[in-house]
């Protein structure tokens, strides 16, 4: 079985890290077939993520106008800034950053704390629950929905759109047709919904991020409607699914290392280090792709222009060349270098929000429920790019 086949084997999903180690010991960069190259080493992953030799393919040009896929004046499909190269990336990221400011994120803290308290109250009342359903899924989707000003009555389908689009985040060659179709339907409905909501915010601005994005400008430049809609799609999936997996993977790692959970329960200041260690140890984002824009040498592999680098964050984050004890989970050691939020110009714009949610949730959960324990075997979701749980049964005795 080849590398990707092994990774997709359900038997290996609970622990892909042993596979990563086997592959990385052979070479930190491995050609896995055709134009695809797996990048498993930390230094090599950094090279791909920061270098001008790697980026994204140019947006495709489509002949007919398609309301589900906004196009620019040249007929190119509009993409979110995370999937563009400079100068388009630079312009769009600058515009979005002017609305998605550190102050916006800081102001969310009281609301995140209140949502966390309410979710933990539910866990206490239930005694035994699936933490994904009670806390890890609903909290981040509520935060991003409120941030964007989505009305309360629409948030259930908002979460359903996010789940469907996240399921299709894997490379296209890994996706079953029904997953692709479901994601396309979700994206179509999401874009139609936010096209109407953005129009309402233009007429009557509110205090939400959507209103800010509609109005943001820089030296006379503004986001086009298409750019706004794809940016919102990115914010939804990145702002919800990644944080959901950070919480779920983090609670599982802590409960499987009870001495670490006990330390966090005793000392809430460890929450910041716990988040960083979870991001390194069991990354909620396992894979990203970059295209070689010019002929390049990566490790011992020669890449032609157009070849695809599959950067495995989970492997790079446990590279023994970058970490002395890569397979040890320790929330108290100095912050570890990890690539979970990317590197270079594409470093995740939402990283501060994910970190804030993680610190609040993990710290408060350990403080209030120091005796929380696993109540059954967790179940992993089937995606490769986004690594997370579909079920995390826990029991609270305090």
N, C-alpha and C positions, 0 to 999 in steps of 0.2 A: 504493500500500500504506500502511495506517495505521501509527501508531507501534508498537503492539504486534505487528502483523504483521511489521514490519521487524525487530523484536527477535527474533522467533521464527524468522526466516529463518536456516537453518544457515550460510549464507555470512557472516553478520554475527556469529556467535557468538564467533569468535576475538578480535574487537575491537569490542565494543559502544560504546566510548568516543567514536568519531567520530560515531556516531548521537546519543549523548547531547549532544555539543557542538552538533550541528545543531539539535536540538530546543531546547536551553537558550538558544541565541542568539535564537530567536524569542520565547521567554518562559520564565522559570523555573517557571511553573505553566501547564499546558495541559490543557484539558478534552479527553479522548480518546474520548468517546462515552458517552451516557447519564449514569449517576451517577459515572463514573470520571474522576478528575483526576490527571494525572501531575505529581509534584513533583520538579523537577530541580535547583533552586537550593539552596545550602547554608543560607542564612538561612531560606528558606521551609520546608525540611525540619526545621530546628531548631524552628520555630514549631509545626509539626504534632506533633513528638515530645514537646515539653515542655508544650504548652498544654493547659489543661483543656477547651478546645473540641473536642478530638479524643480518641478512645479506641477502645473496642471495643464492638460491639453486645452487648446483654444476652444471656446464655445462653438457648438455646431450651428450652422445656418439652416433654417427651415423655410420651405417655400411658402407655406400658407400660415396666415395669422392663426394662432391657437390660444384662446383665452386661458387654457390650463397651463400653458408654458409661455409666459410673457417674453416678448422679443424686443430688442433695441432697434434703433433707426436703421441699422445695417442688416436686420433680419437675424441677428445672433440670439440664441436662447439666453435669457438673462439668468445669471447664476448668483448665488450668495457670495459675498466677498471671500469667504473661506475657501472657495473653489476657483479663485482667480489668481492670476499673476500680476505683479506690478506692470503698468501704473494703475490698472483698473482696481486691483486689490487695495492699493494705497488710498485712492480717492474714496472708495466706499467704506473702508474700515474707519477712516478719519471722520466721515460723516456720522456713522453709527456710534462711534466713541463719544461724539459731542452730545449725544442723547443718553447713552448708557454709561453714566458717569459714576465715579466712586461714591458720590453723595446719594445717588439713586439707590445704590446697593446698601449703603449704611442705613438709610432710612427704612429699609425692609426688616431690620433686626427685630424690633418689637413684634411685628406681625409673625415672623418666623418663630419667635419664642412662644407666642400665644398658640399658634398651630401645633407646635411640638407638645406643649402642655396638654392641649385637648386630646391629641393622639395618645399620649402616655396614659391619660385618664381612661381612655377606652381599653388600653391593654390591661390596666389594673382591674377594671370592671369585668373584663372577659375572663381573666385568669390565664387562659390559653388562646392564642390567636396566630394567624398568619401575619407576621410583621410587615410583609410586603403590601398586603391589602390595607392594613391599619395605619401604617406610617410611611413606609418608603415610597410607595406610589402616590398616594393622595397629597402628601405635603408639597413635594416639588411642583406638581402640576397646579396646585392651588396658588403657589407663590408666583409662577410664571403667568398664570391666567390673570391674577389680580394685578400683576405688574403691567400687563398689556391692556388692562381694563375690560376683560371679557366678562359679560354679565354672569351672575351666579347660575342662572337657569341653563346656560350654554356650556358649563364646564365639564359635564359628563362626556359630551361628544368631543370636546376639546381634548380630553385625555385619550379618547378612543382614536382620534386622528394621530396623536403623537405615537401611540403604541404601534399603529399600522405602518406609519412611515419609518419608525425606528427598526421595525422588523426587516425592512427592505434596505437597511444601511450596509448590509454585506455586499461585497463585489457581485456584480451582475451574474457572473458565471456560477455563483453559489446559490442563486435564488430560484425556488420553484415558481412556475408561472402564476399560480394562484396568489402567492405573496406579492409578486409584482403588481398584479391587477388590484389587489386590495389596497396596496400603498398608493397606486395611481388614483383610485377612487377617493381615498382619504385626502390626498394632496389637492385634488380637484375641488372637493367640498371645502377644504380649509381656505384655499385661495378665493373661492367665491364668497365665503363668509367674511374674510378680512377685507376684501375689496369693498364690500358694503359698509363694514365697520369703520374702515379708514375714511370713507366718504363722509360718514356721520361725524367723525372727529374733525375733519376739515371744516365742516359747518359749525360744529360746537365742540371746541377743544376741551379736554379734561385735564386731570393731573397725572394721567398714566403715561407709560412709555410710548404707547402707540401715538398719542397726541404729540409727544416730543419728536418722534421719528417723522411724523407727517410734516412737522414744521422746521426740522433741523436744516441748517444751511451753512455753507462755508464759502465765503467769497462769491456769493451768488449761486453756488451749486446746491442742488437739493436732490434727494432720492427720487427717482422716477417711480411711477406706480409699480412697475415690474420689479424694480430693485427693492422697494419697500416690501412687497409680498414675499419675495424669496428670502429676504432678511428675517421676516417674521417666521417663516418656515424653519429656518436655521435656529432661531432663538427657541422655538417650541421644542424641537427634538433635542438640541444640545442642552437646553436649560432644564428639561424635564428628565429625560432618560438617563443622562450621565449622572445626575445627582441621585436619582432613584437607585442606581447601581452602586454608587459610592456608599450610600446608607446601608443597603442590603449586604453588600460584600463586606463592609466594615463591621457590622454587627456580627456577622458570621465569623469573621476572623477573630474578633474579640472574645466571643463565646467559646471558640475552639482553643483559645489561649486564656483561660480564666484568670491567670495571674496578671495578665495585661488589663483585663476588664476590671479586676479588683483595684489595680493601681489607678486607673482612670476614675473609678468610683471614689477613691480616697483623695485624689488630687485632680480637680477639674482643669487645672492649667495644662494638663497633658493632652487636652483635646486637640489642640492645634497640631502637635506632633503626631497624634493618632491619625488625623486626616491625611497628613503627608505620607505616613507609613502605609496606610491602606491604599492610597493612590499608587504607591510603588509596588507593594506586595501582591495586590490582586486588583489590577487596574480595571476600572469600569469601561475603559476604551482599550481594546486589545490591538486594533489594527487600523492603519491609515495607508493611503496609497499616494504615490507621487510618480510623475512621468519624467523620464530623462529627457531634458530639452536639448541636450547636446551629447555627443559620445562622451562617456565618462568611465572612470575606473572606480569601482566600489569594492573595497577589500581586494580579493584576488579575481574579481569578476569584471569583465569588460562589458559595458552596457552600451547598446546603440541608442541613438536618439529615437524616442518613441517607446522604449522598453519601460515596463512598470515595476517600480520598487514597492513591494508589500512590506511595510514597516511594522513589525510586531512589537508594540510597546511592552507587552507582557514579558517577552524574552529580553528586550533591552534593559528593562527595569530590574532584572535579576541577573545581569551580566556580572560574573565575579571579577571582571577587570574594572568594573565601576563601583562595586560594593563588596566589602570584605566578607560579610555573612549574608549573601543575597537571599537565602531561603529561610532566614530567621525573621520572625515577626516581632518587632520591638518598638513600641511607641515612644520610648524614652530616649533612644539614641539621637544624636544630632540629626537635623533634617536631612533626609537622603535625597540625592539627585535622582529625579525621575523625569520621564518624558510624557507623562500621561496627558498633560495639557498642551503638548506640542513643544516647539522650539523655534526661535527666530521670528520672522515676520508674521507667521500664522499662529503664534501662541494664543491660546483660547481667551477670547475677550470676556467670556463668562466665568473664568476661573475664580475670581474673587467671590462671586455669588455662590458657586458650588462649595467653596471652602467655608464660607459663612454658614451655610445650611448644615454642612457636615459637622462643624465645630459645635453648633448649638444642639443638634439632634443627639450626637454621640455623647457629649458631655452631660446633657440633661437626662438622657436615658440611663446612663451609668449612675448618676447621682441619685435618681429617684428609685431605680430598680436594680440595686446592687446584686440581688440574687436572681436576676433574669437568667434563664437557661434555655438550651435547645429542647424542644419537645417532640422532635422527630427529625427525619432526614430532609434536608433542603432539596429543592428541585431547581435545576438550572434551565434558563431560557435557551432556546435553540440558536440564537444569533452568535456569530463569531466576532464581528466587529465590536459590538457592545456586549460586554460580559456582565451578566446579572442573573438574579434569581427570579423564578416565577413563584416560588413558595419558600417561606422561612418560618416554620412553626416554632414558636417560643412560648414559654410559660413564665408568669410573674408570680412570685410568692411574697412580695413586699408591697 
